[in-house]
Amino acid sequence: MTRSSPRLWRLRKRHQYIDAELLPGGDDRSVELQFLINGELSYRRVWPVREDALAEAAAKRSELEREGWAEHW
């Protein structure tokens, strides 16, 4: 059985990259959103529902894309 990747997206700029990952939270509905810069944890927050975490990840991605970061998988 293969485990799917928790990565929502990866953005790259020059030789740097930022990943957004969504992991299970502490209970049935909550999720943890993490941002990693070059593989190192930079930020994490537990959200009570998945939709809120996805909204934060989308907002952060938009901000980074305006600063010149580009999609990279």
N, C-alpha and C positions, 0 to 999 in steps of 0.2 A: 504494500500500500504506500503510495507516494503522498507526501505532505505538500500541500500547495504553499506557495510563497506568500508571506504576509505583506509583501511590497505592493503599495498602491501605485507609486510612480517613482521614477528616478530622473533627476535633472542634472545636467552637466554644464560647467563653464570652465573653460581652459582645462586644467588638470584636476579639478575638484568635482565632486558629485554630492548630491543630497538625495537621500531616500526618504520616503514617507512610508511607514509600515503600520498596519493595523493588526493588533493582537487581542486575544480574549482578555477581558477584564476579570475582576474578582468574583463576579456572579454571572447568572445566565444571560443577562442583556447587556451588561457594560462591556466596553472595549477600550483598549489603550492605544492611543495614537502616539507614535514616536517619529521624530525626525533625526536622522543620522547624517553627519557630515563626514565624508570619507570613511564610513564605517564606525565612527565614534558617536555615541549617543549625545545629542545636543539638547533635546527637549522631549518630554513625555507628559502626557496627561490622560487620565482615565475619564471617559465620558459615559454617562448612564445609558445612552442609546447610540447605536451605530450611525444614524443619520447626522447627529451633531458632530461626531468625529470626522465624518466624510466632508461636511461643510467646512470645518476648520482646515482640513487638508487641501480642499479646493481653493480656499482663500489664500493659503500660503503659497500654493503653486502659482496662482495668478500674480501674486506679489513678486515672486522670484522670476517669472517669465518677463515681467515688465523691467526687471533689472538685468536682463540679457541671458538668463539661464535657459537652456534648450532641453527638450525631451531626449532621453537616452535610456534604453532598456538594457 
